[in-house]
């Protein structure tokens, strides 16, 4: 039953995102005409609206995902669901995460732009890069806090 609730929740959030994102152009137009701006100012309005949507859905998605995984994870594996924890001092952790974020972002960009033509091979290389960065970062902050988890998902 928990898996069904999680799937329904995911479907609802996805539908809400698609609906909200589809209204951005119209909403920007309404706001821009209401305050009497156009051109670059309208792009600023769109940027603010996207920021608000991503912030709202990021919070909702994080909460929904956390609740869903607790529901569907078998009991013998629940001990693996611990949250992120800094395993080194703050400066070392921040530096490690900054470097790892740069490396994974650069690797994905390089693979997408200059990598093999095969989409399957590109996906494999991105997956491999992600795993390498997660394993590398796990001794600093644990894999759940490592930005490599998020970098390839966006």
N, C-alpha and C positions, 0 to 999 in steps of 0.2 A: 504494500500500500504506500509506503514511503517513496518508492521509486516513481510511482504514478503521480503522487503529489509533486515531486520534484520536476517531473517532465511537464506537467500542467503549468507549474509556476514558471518554468523556463519558456514555455510557449507564450504565456501571458506577457512576460517581460519582453520577449522578442517582438510580439505584436505591438506592445506599447511603444517600443523603440522605433519600429518601422513607421507607425502612425505619427509619432512625434517628429521624427526626422523628415517625414514627407511634408509636414506643414511649415518647415523652416522658411522656405521662400515666401509663402503667403504671409506668414507672421512677420517676417522682416519687412515686407512691403507695407503692411498695416502700421507697424510701429514707425517706420521711416516716414510715411506720409502723415501720420499723426503728429510727429514732432517736426516735420518739415525739412527733412534731410534727404540727400541722395548721394550716389556715387560711393566714394570711399567710406563715408560715414555709415552707409547702409551695410557695407561689408563688416564694419565694426559691430553693428547690431547683430548680424549673423554670427560673428565670432562669439559674442557674449551669449547668444542663445545656445550655440553648440556647447560652450563651456558649461552652462547651466544644465543642459541635458546630460552631458558626459558625467558631470559631478553627481547628479541625481541618480542616474542609472548605474554608475560605478558603485555608489553606496548601496543601492538596492541589489545589484548583482552580487556584490561581495557578501551581503547578509544572506541573500537567497542561496548562494552557493555554499556558504558555510553551514546553513541549516540543512540543506539537501544532502551534503556529504555525511553529516552526522547521522541522518536517517538511513542512508543506504549502505554505509560501511559495515561490513561484518564485525562482530564483537572482537574476534581475535586480532583485527587490524586497527582497532580504534586507538590504540596507544601510539600509532604513527601520526595521529592528527594534531599533535602539539603545534602551537603557533610559532611564529618566528621568534628567534632569540639571538641577541648579540653575543657572540662567543669570544670577542676580542674587545679592546678598548674602543671608545666611540670614534676617535680619529682614524684608527686603522680600519674599522668597519666601514666608515663613510668613504675612505679612499679606495678600499677594495671594491665596494659596490659601484663607485664612480668608474673605476677602471673596467670592471666587468661589464657594466652597462655600455661603455664606449666600445669595447671589443665585440660584444654580441650584436650591437647595432651596426657596426662597421662590417662584421662578418655577413650579416643578413643582406645589407646593402650590396656588398661585393658579390655575394652569391646570386642575388636577383639580377644585378646589372651585368656582371662579367662571367657568371658561372655557366654551367652546362645548359644546353638548350632544352634538355628533357625536364619537364615539370616534375616528374617522379624523382629524378636525381637531385634537382634543386631542393625539393621537400626533404629528401634524405639528408642532404648536406646541412640544411637549416636545423633539422632535428638533431643531428650529430653535434653541431656547434652549440646548440642549446644545452644538450646533456653535458658537454665538456665545461661550459660556464657554470652550470648548476653544481656539478661535482666540485669544481674549483672554488666556488663561493660558499659551499656548504660548511667549510671549516671556519668561515667568518661569521655568517649570519644564519645559516641553515637554508635549505633550498626554498622554503616557502617565502622568505623575504628577498630572495635573489631576484633582481629585476629581469634576469634572463627569462624567467617564467612569463613575464608580461610582454617583453619586447617582441617576441615572435607571434604573440597572439593578436596584436593590434594591426 
